[in-house]
Structure formats: structure tokens, C-alpha cells
Amino acid sequence: MSESSGKPTAERPALGDVSDYPTEGGTDGPIIIANEFADVVIRKVETRNGMRLAIWSPRRGSRVLLDAVALDCLSYQEPELITEMLAHRPAP
């Protein structure tokens, strides 16, 4: 959130080359977020059960589809919960 206005702000992803990330069923994207520790590819996908956010980790080869209820649940979690989850490194 912006400090002064209290309104959420969004960063627009940089435009780049077309990648070989999975695109099946996607309607937008992908958005790639990466740093020296991890990289994820995020896409909005339409499934037979409705719209989902697909989050894919190329390094781990894992993928999760989250619906609006799951994303809403994430939005009201305390930052300490995320820190606690990061403390438990998943097996490769």
C-alpha cells in the first residue's frame, strides 16, 4: 500500500521476450517474479470450475491453482505466518 494515500499500488511487470513457460488454458500473462532465491510464473487461467490463479515454480517444478476464496484467505494472514512457512524449507 502507498504510505500516503492508503490505497494499494501495483507494479507493472517489465515487458520482455516470449518465454517457454507453460501457457495452457491461460488468458493473460505470464507474470514472472524472480530474485536470487526463487522465481515464479503467475497466470490467470480458466478451469471448468472457474477462474484460478496458477502459480508455477520452474526451479521446483511445482504448481498450484488458487481460487478467489484461497487468495482472499491469504490476503488477511499476518506476515508472521508467511515467515513461519518460509522457516520450513520444503524437500526438493
N, CA, C and O atoms as a MOPAC input file, in Angstrom:
PM7 MOZYME 1SCF
protein

 N      0.82500 1    -1.18000 1     0.00000 1
 C      0.00000 1     0.00000 1     0.00000 1
 C      0.86600 1     1.23800 1     0.00000 1
 O      1.97500 1     1.25600 1     0.53500 1
 N      0.34400 1     2.23700 1    -0.59500 1
 C      1.03300 1     3.50900 1    -0.60800 1
 C      0.96200 1     4.12200 1     0.77700 1
 O     -0.10100 1     4.13900 1     1.39700 1
 N      2.08500 1     4.62600 1     1.26800 1
 C      2.15300 1     5.20400 1     2.60400 1
 C      1.20000 1     6.37600 1     2.77000 1
 O      0.52000 1     6.47600 1     3.79100 1
 N      1.13800 1     7.26600 1     1.78200 1
 C      0.37900 1     8.49800 1     1.93600 1
 C     -1.11200 1     8.33200 1     1.66300 1
 O     -1.93100 1     8.90500 1     2.38200 1
 N     -1.47600 1     7.57500 1     0.66100 1
 C     -2.87700 1     7.50400 1     0.26800 1
 C     -3.64600 1     6.36800 1     0.92600 1
 O     -4.87300 1     6.42500 1     1.00800 1
 N     -2.95100 1     5.33700 1     1.39800 1
 C     -3.63700 1     4.19000 1     1.96100 1
 C     -4.24100 1     3.27700 1     0.91100 1
 O     -4.86900 1     2.27500 1     1.25200 1
 N     -4.06000 1     3.60800 1    -0.37200 1
 C     -4.58300 1     2.78100 1    -1.45700 1
 C     -3.51800 1     1.80200 1    -1.92100 1
 O     -2.33200 1     2.12900 1    -1.92800 1
 N     -3.94000 1     0.58400 1    -2.31500 1
 C     -2.96200 1    -0.37900 1    -2.84000 1
 C     -2.33400 1     0.13600 1    -4.12800 1
 O     -2.98000 1     0.82200 1    -4.92000 1
 N     -1.07600 1    -0.20300 1    -4.32200 1
 C     -0.40500 1     0.13300 1    -5.56600 1
 C      0.05900 1    -1.16000 1    -6.21100 1
 O      0.32700 1    -2.14300 1    -5.52000 1
 N      0.15300 1    -1.16000 1    -7.51400 1
 C      0.58700 1    -2.34500 1    -8.24700 1
 C      1.75800 1    -1.98600 1    -9.13200 1
 O      1.81300 1    -0.89900 1    -9.70700 1
 N      2.68000 1    -2.90000 1    -9.23200 1
 C      3.81300 1    -2.71900 1   -10.12500 1
 C      3.50100 1    -3.41300 1   -11.43700 1
 O      3.04700 1    -4.55700 1   -11.45000 1
 N      3.74200 1    -2.73000 1   -12.52300 1
 C      3.53300 1    -3.33200 1   -13.84100 1
 C      4.79100 1    -4.11800 1   -14.20300 1
 O      5.89500 1    -3.57700 1   -14.13600 1
 N      4.63600 1    -5.39900 1   -14.58900 1
 C      5.81400 1    -6.17800 1   -14.95300 1
 C      6.49000 1    -5.62400 1   -16.20400 1
 O      5.83500 1    -5.10100 1   -17.10600 1
 N      7.80000 1    -5.75000 1   -16.23500 1
 C      8.55600 1    -5.29000 1   -17.40700 1
 C      8.22500 1    -6.17300 1   -18.60400 1
 O      8.02600 1    -7.37900 1   -18.46200 1
 N      8.16900 1    -5.56500 1   -19.77000 1
 C      7.93700 1    -6.33500 1   -20.98600 1
 C      9.23200 1    -7.01700 1   -21.39200 1
 O     10.30800 1    -6.43200 1   -21.27100 1
 N      9.13900 1    -8.22300 1   -21.86300 1
 C     10.33800 1    -8.95600 1   -22.25400 1
 C     10.05500 1    -9.91400 1   -23.38100 1
 O      9.00300 1    -9.85800 1   -24.01800 1
 N     11.00300 1   -10.79300 1   -23.61900 1
 C     10.85800 1   -11.78600 1   -24.67100 1
 C      9.81200 1   -12.82500 1   -24.28500 1
 O      9.55400 1   -13.06200 1   -23.10500 1
 N      9.22600 1   -13.43100 1   -25.29100 1
 C      8.29300 1   -14.52200 1   -25.05700 1
 C      9.09000 1   -15.68900 1   -24.47800 1
 O     10.15300 1   -16.03500 1   -24.99200 1
 N      8.57700 1   -16.28700 1   -23.41700 1
 C      9.30000 1   -17.38100 1   -22.76700 1
 C      8.65800 1   -18.71500 1   -23.10100 1
 O      7.61200 1   -18.77400 1   -23.74800 1
 N      9.29400 1   -19.77400 1   -22.65200 1
 C      8.76500 1   -21.11000 1   -22.88900 1
 C      7.99800 1   -21.61600 1   -21.66800 1
 O      7.85200 1   -22.82600 1   -21.49400 1
 N      7.50700 1   -20.71500 1   -20.82700 1
 C      6.72200 1   -21.12000 1   -19.66500 1
 C      5.38700 1   -21.68800 1   -20.13100 1
 O      4.90300 1   -21.32800 1   -21.20400 1
 N      4.78900 1   -22.56900 1   -19.33900 1
 C      3.53700 1   -23.19000 1   -19.75600 1
 C      2.44000 1   -22.15300 1   -19.95100 1
 O      2.30100 1   -21.22600 1   -19.15200 1
 N      1.66500 1   -22.31300 1   -21.01300 1
 C      0.61400 1   -21.34800 1   -21.31800 1
 C     -0.74700 1   -22.00300 1   -21.50000 1
 O     -1.70000 1   -21.32500 1   -21.88300 1
 N     -0.86700 1   -23.30000 1   -21.23600 1
 C     -2.13100 1   -23.96800 1   -21.47300 1
 C     -3.24500 1   -23.36000 1   -20.62100 1
 O     -3.10600 1   -23.19800 1   -19.40800 1
 N     -4.34000 1   -23.03300 1   -21.27800 1
 C     -5.50800 1   -22.53900 1   -20.57900 1
 C     -5.40100 1   -21.10900 1   -20.09200 1
 O     -6.33600 1   -20.60900 1   -19.46700 1
 N     -4.29200 1   -20.43300 1   -20.35500 1
 C     -4.10300 1   -19.08600 1   -19.84000 1
 C     -4.87600 1   -18.04700 1   -20.62100 1
 O     -5.10800 1   -18.20100 1   -21.82000 1
 N     -5.27300 1   -16.98900 1   -19.93700 1
 C     -5.96100 1   -15.90500 1   -20.60500 1
 C     -5.13700 1   -14.62700 1   -20.58700 1
 O     -5.38000 1   -13.73700 1   -21.40200 1
 N     -4.19400 1   -14.51200 1   -19.70600 1
 C     -3.32100 1   -13.34500 1   -19.58700 1
 C     -1.95100 1   -13.80700 1   -19.11400 1
 O     -1.79800 1   -14.90700 1   -18.58200 1
 N     -0.95800 1   -12.94500 1   -19.31900 1
 C      0.33000 1   -13.21800 1   -18.70600 1
 C      1.27900 1   -13.91600 1   -19.64200 1
 O      1.06600 1   -13.88800 1   -20.85400 1
 N      2.28800 1   -14.52200 1   -19.14600 1
 C      2.55100 1   -14.72700 1   -17.73300 1
 C      3.20600 1   -13.51200 1   -17.08300 1
 O      3.77400 1   -12.65500 1   -17.75900 1
 N      3.11400 1   -13.46000 1   -15.77000 1
 C      3.86800 1   -12.50500 1   -14.97000 1
 C      4.97000 1   -13.31700 1   -14.30300 1
 O      4.69600 1   -14.32900 1   -13.65700 1
 N      6.19700 1   -12.88300 1   -14.45400 1
 C      7.34300 1   -13.59400 1   -13.87300 1
 C      7.91700 1   -12.73100 1   -12.75300 1
 O      8.26900 1   -11.57000 1   -12.96000 1
 N      8.00200 1   -13.32000 1   -11.57100 1
 C      8.56800 1   -12.63400 1   -10.41800 1
 C      9.75500 1   -13.46900 1    -9.95200 1
 O      9.61700 1   -14.66100 1    -9.67900 1
 N     10.92100 1   -12.83400 1    -9.86400 1
 C     12.12500 1   -13.59600 1    -9.52500 1
 C     13.10000 1   -12.74100 1    -8.73600 1
 O     13.11600 1   -11.51400 1    -8.83800 1
 N     13.90700 1   -13.42500 1    -7.95000 1
 C     15.06900 1   -12.82200 1    -7.30800 1
 C     16.13200 1   -13.90200 1    -7.22100 1
 O     16.01700 1   -14.93800 1    -7.87500 1
 N     17.16500 1   -13.67400 1    -6.42300 1
 C     18.25500 1   -14.64700 1    -6.36700 1
 C     17.86900 1   -15.94200 1    -5.66500 1
 O     18.59800 1   -16.92900 1    -5.76100 1
 N     16.73400 1   -15.96300 1    -4.95600 1
 C     16.33300 1   -17.13400 1    -4.18700 1
 C     15.25300 1   -17.97900 1    -4.85800 1
 O     15.18800 1   -19.18800 1    -4.63800 1
 N     14.41600 1   -17.36000 1    -5.66400 1
 C     13.28900 1   -18.08400 1    -6.25800 1
 C     12.78800 1   -17.34500 1    -7.48800 1
 O     13.05800 1   -16.15900 1    -7.68300 1
 N     12.05400 1   -18.07700 1    -8.30900 1
 C     11.34400 1   -17.45100 1    -9.41200 1
 C     10.01400 1   -18.16900 1    -9.56700 1
 O      9.93400 1   -19.38900 1    -9.42600 1
 N      8.96900 1   -17.40000 1    -9.86000 1
 C      7.64600 1   -17.96500 1   -10.05500 1
 C      7.01400 1   -17.33500 1   -11.28300 1
 O      7.30400 1   -16.19700 1   -11.65200 1
 N      6.15400 1   -18.10200 1   -11.89200 1
 C      5.40400 1   -17.65200 1   -13.06200 1
 C      3.93200 1   -17.67900 1   -12.65400 1
 O      3.42900 1   -18.69700 1   -12.18000 1
 N      3.24800 1   -16.55200 1   -12.84300 1
 C      1.86300 1   -16.41700 1   -12.42300 1
 C      1.00300 1   -16.14200 1   -13.64400 1
 O      1.31700 1   -15.28100 1   -14.46600 1
 N     -0.08900 1   -16.89000 1   -13.74600 1
 C     -1.03000 1   -16.71200 1   -14.86100 1
 C     -2.45300 1   -16.82900 1   -14.34200 1
 O     -2.71600 1   -17.54600 1   -13.37600 1
 N     -3.35700 1   -16.12800 1   -14.98000 1
 C     -4.77900 1   -16.29300 1   -14.72300 1
 C     -5.26900 1   -17.34900 1   -15.70000 1
 O     -5.06800 1   -17.21400 1   -16.90700 1
 N     -5.90800 1   -18.40000 1   -15.19700 1
 C     -6.37600 1   -19.48300 1   -16.05700 1
 C     -7.84900 1   -19.76700 1   -15.80000 1
 O     -8.34100 1   -19.65000 1   -14.67700 1
 N     -8.52700 1   -20.13700 1   -16.85500 1
 C     -9.92600 1   -20.54000 1   -16.76200 1
 C     -9.96600 1   -22.05500 1   -16.65900 1
 O     -9.41200 1   -22.74600 1   -17.51400 1
 N    -10.61400 1   -22.58500 1   -15.62300 1
 C    -10.78600 1   -24.02700 1   -15.46800 1
 C    -12.27900 1   -24.32600 1   -15.56800 1
 O    -13.09500 1   -23.40600 1   -15.62300 1
 N    -12.63100 1   -25.58500 1   -15.59100 1
 C    -14.06000 1   -25.91300 1   -15.65600 1
 C    -14.77100 1   -25.54300 1   -14.35700 1
 O    -16.00000 1   -25.49700 1   -14.31100 1
 N    -13.99400 1   -25.27900 1   -13.29600 1
 C    -14.56100 1   -24.83800 1   -12.01800 1
 C    -14.41400 1   -23.34300 1   -11.79900 1
 O    -14.59500 1   -22.86700 1   -10.67800 1
 N    -14.09300 1   -22.59900 1   -12.83600 1
 C    -13.98200 1   -21.14700 1   -12.72100 1
 C    -12.55800 1   -20.64800 1   -12.84300 1
 O    -11.63000 1   -21.42100 1   -13.08300 1
 N    -12.39700 1   -19.34200 1   -12.67300 1
 C    -11.09900 1   -18.68400 1   -12.81000 1
 C    -10.19500 1   -19.05100 1   -11.63200 1
 O    -10.64000 1   -19.12600 1   -10.48600 1
 N     -8.91600 1   -19.27600 1   -11.94200 1
 C     -7.92000 1   -19.60000 1   -10.92600 1
 C     -6.65000 1   -18.80500 1   -11.20700 1
 O     -6.41700 1   -18.36200 1   -12.33200 1
 N     -5.84800 1   -18.63400 1   -10.19000 1
 C     -4.51600 1   -18.08000 1   -10.34800 1
 C     -3.55000 1   -19.25900 1   -10.29900 1
 O     -3.47300 1   -19.96400 1    -9.29300 1
 N     -2.81900 1   -19.46800 1   -11.38300 1
 C     -1.84800 1   -20.55900 1   -11.44900 1
 C     -0.48300 1   -20.00300 1   -11.07600 1
 O     -0.00800 1   -19.04500 1   -11.68500 1
 N      0.14100 1   -20.60100 1   -10.08000 1
 C      1.47500 1   -20.19900 1    -9.63800 1
 C      2.39100 1   -21.38800 1    -9.86900 1
 O      2.17400 1   -22.46500 1    -9.31500 1
 N      3.42600 1   -21.18800 1   -10.69600 1
 C      4.33400 1   -22.26000 1   -11.07800 1
 C      5.75700 1   -21.89500 1   -10.68300 1
 O      6.20900 1   -20.77600 1   -10.92500 1
 N      6.45900 1   -22.84100 1   -10.07500 1
 C      7.85500 1   -22.65900 1    -9.70400 1
 C      8.72400 1   -23.49800 1   -10.63500 1
 O      8.80000 1   -24.71600 1   -10.47400 1
 N      9.38500 1   -22.85900 1   -11.61100 1
 C     10.21900 1   -23.63100 1   -12.54000 1
 C     11.35700 1   -24.37000 1   -11.84600 1
 O     11.68800 1   -25.49000 1   -12.23500 1
 N     11.95900 1   -23.76300 1   -10.82800 1
 C     13.08600 1   -24.41500 1   -10.13000 1
 C     12.65600 1   -25.68100 1    -9.42500 1
 O     13.39000 1   -26.67000 1    -9.41400 1
 N     11.46200 1   -25.66000 1    -8.82900 1
 C     10.97000 1   -26.81900 1    -8.08600 1
 C     10.11500 1   -27.73900 1    -8.94700 1
 O      9.95000 1   -28.91800 1    -8.63400 1
 N      9.57100 1   -27.19400 1   -10.03400 1
 C      8.68600 1   -27.98700 1   -10.87000 1
 C      7.31500 1   -28.18300 1   -10.23900 1
 O      6.60000 1   -29.12100 1   -10.59200 1
 N      6.93800 1   -27.30200 1    -9.30400 1
 C      5.64100 1   -27.44200 1    -8.64600 1
 C      4.69300 1   -26.34700 1    -9.10300 1
 O      5.11400 1   -25.27600 1    -9.53900 1
 N      3.39500 1   -26.64200 1    -8.99200 1
 C      2.37000 1   -25.71300 1    -9.45100 1
 C      1.16600 1   -25.80700 1    -8.53200 1
 O      0.83400 1   -26.88400 1    -8.03500 1
 N      0.51200 1   -24.66900 1    -8.30800 1
 C     -0.71100 1   -24.65500 1    -7.51900 1
 C     -1.71800 1   -23.74200 1    -8.21300 1
 O     -1.35300 1   -22.71300 1    -8.78100 1
 N     -2.98000 1   -24.13400 1    -8.15700 1
 C     -4.07000 1   -23.31300 1    -8.66900 1
 C     -4.87100 1   -22.81200 1    -7.47700 1
 O     -5.33700 1   -23.60700 1    -6.66100 1
 N     -5.03300 1   -21.49300 1    -7.37400 1
 C     -5.75900 1   -20.91100 1    -6.24600 1
 C     -6.98600 1   -20.16800 1    -6.74900 1
 O     -6.90700 1   -19.39200 1    -7.70100 1
 N     -8.12900 1   -20.41200 1    -6.09800 1
 C     -9.34400 1   -19.69000 1    -6.46300 1
 C     -9.44900 1   -18.41800 1    -5.62600 1
 O     -8.58300 1   -18.13500 1    -4.79800 1
 N    -10.51700 1   -17.65600 1    -5.85000 1
 C    -10.68900 1   -16.37900 1    -5.17100 1
 C    -10.76300 1   -16.54000 1    -3.65200 1
 O    -10.24700 1   -15.69700 1    -2.91800 1
 N    -11.39500 1   -17.60700 1    -3.17500 1
 C    -11.50400 1   -17.81400 1    -1.73400 1
 C    -10.12500 1   -18.04500 1    -1.12000 1
 O     -9.81700 1   -17.48300 1    -0.06900 1
 N     -9.29300 1   -18.86700 1    -1.76400 1
 C     -7.93800 1   -19.12500 1    -1.25000 1
 C     -7.09400 1   -17.85400 1    -1.26600 1
 O     -6.34700 1   -17.59400 1    -0.32300 1
 N     -7.20900 1   -17.06600 1    -2.32400 1
 C     -6.44500 1   -15.81400 1    -2.40000 1
 C     -6.92000 1   -14.81700 1    -1.35900 1
 O     -6.11100 1   -14.11000 1    -0.75800 1
 N     -8.22600 1   -14.75800 1    -1.14300 1
 C     -8.76200 1   -13.87800 1    -0.11000 1
 C     -8.22900 1   -14.28700 1     1.25600 1
 O     -7.85200 1   -13.43500 1     2.06000 1
 N     -8.19900 1   -15.57500 1     1.51500 1
 C     -7.67700 1   -16.09300 1     2.78800 1
 C     -6.22200 1   -15.67300 1     2.98400 1
 O     -5.83200 1   -15.27800 1     4.08300 1
 N     -5.42200 1   -15.75600 1     1.92500 1
 C     -4.02300 1   -15.32200 1     2.01500 1
 C     -3.90800 1   -13.84000 1     2.34900 1
 O     -2.99100 1   -13.42500 1     3.05700 1
 N     -4.83700 1   -13.05000 1     1.83800 1
 C     -4.73200 1   -11.59700 1     1.99000 1
 C     -4.89700 1   -11.12400 1     3.42500 1
 O     -4.41000 1   -10.04700 1     3.77000 1
 N     -5.56300 1   -11.89000 1     4.26200 1
 C     -5.73700 1   -11.42500 1     5.64100 1
 C     -4.85600 1   -12.16200 1     6.64700 1
 O     -5.05900 1   -12.03400 1     7.85500 1
 N     -3.88800 1   -12.92400 1     6.16900 1
 C     -2.95100 1   -13.59200 1     7.07100 1
 C     -1.92000 1   -12.60000 1     7.59500 1
 O     -1.53400 1   -11.65700 1     6.90400 1
 N     -1.49400 1   -12.82500 1     8.79500 1
 C     -0.44700 1   -11.99800 1     9.39600 1
 C      0.89200 1   -12.32500 1     8.72600 1
 O      1.13600 1   -13.47900 1     8.37400 1
 N      1.75200 1   -11.33300 1     8.54700 1
 C      3.06600 1   -11.58200 1     7.94100 1
 C      3.87600 1   -12.64700 1     8.68800 1
 O      4.70000 1   -13.33400 1     8.08600 1
 N      3.64700 1   -12.78200 1     9.97600 1
 C      4.37100 1   -13.78400 1    10.76400 1
 C      4.06900 1   -15.20700 1    10.29000 1
 O      4.92900 1   -16.08300 1    10.37300 1
 N      2.84600 1   -15.43900 1     9.79100 1
 C      2.50600 1   -16.76100 1     9.26900 1
 C      3.35200 1   -17.09300 1     8.04900 1
 O      3.83800 1   -18.21500 1     7.90900 1
 N      3.52600 1   -16.12200 1     7.17400 1
 C      4.34600 1   -16.33600 1     5.98100 1
 C      5.79600 1   -16.58200 1     6.39300 1
 O      6.45500 1   -17.46600 1     5.84600 1
 N      6.29200 1   -15.80800 1     7.34900 1
 C      7.65200 1   -16.00600 1     7.86000 1
 C      7.81300 1   -17.40800 1     8.42700 1
 O      8.83300 1   -18.05800 1     8.20200 1
 N      6.81400 1   -17.87200 1     9.15800 1
 C      6.84300 1   -19.21700 1     9.73300 1
 C      6.85800 1   -20.28000 1     8.62600 1
 O      7.57100 1   -21.27800 1     8.73100 1
 N      6.07600 1   -20.06500 1     7.57700 1
 C      6.05800 1   -21.01200 1     6.46100 1
 C      7.42400 1   -21.05200 1     5.76600 1
 O      7.87700 1   -22.12000 1     5.35300 1
 N      8.07200 1   -19.90700 1     5.63700 1
 C      9.38000 1   -19.86400 1     4.99800 1
 C     10.46500 1   -20.53800 1     5.82100 1
 O     11.47600 1   -20.97700 1     5.27400 1
 N     10.26300 1   -20.62300 1     7.13400 1
 C     11.23400 1   -21.26300 1     8.01200 1
 C     11.29900 1   -22.77300 1     7.78700 1
 O     12.31000 1   -23.40600 1     8.09200 1
 N     10.22200 1   -23.34700 1     7.25600 1
 C     10.16200 1   -24.78800 1     6.99500 1
 C     10.43400 1   -25.02400 1     5.51700 1
 O      9.51500 1   -25.02500 1     4.69900 1
 N     11.69300 1   -25.22100 1     5.18600 1
 C     12.08800 1   -25.40400 1     3.79300 1
 C     11.55200 1   -26.74000 1     3.27000 1
 O     11.82700 1   -27.78800 1     3.85400 1
 N     10.78700 1   -26.70700 1     2.17100 1
 C     10.26100 1   -27.95300 1     1.62700 1
 C     11.35800 1   -28.83400 1     1.03700 1
 O     12.39200 1   -28.35100 1     0.57700 1
 N     11.10300 1   -30.12700 1     1.06400 1
 C     12.07100 1   -31.07500 1     0.49000 1
 C     12.12900 1   -30.88900 1    -1.02000 1
 O     11.11000 1   -30.58700 1    -1.64100 1
 N     13.30500 1   -31.06600 1    -1.61900 1
 C     13.43200 1   -30.91300 1    -3.08400 1
 C     12.71600 1   -32.00800 1    -3.84600 1
 O     12.73200 1   -32.01600 1    -5.07600 1

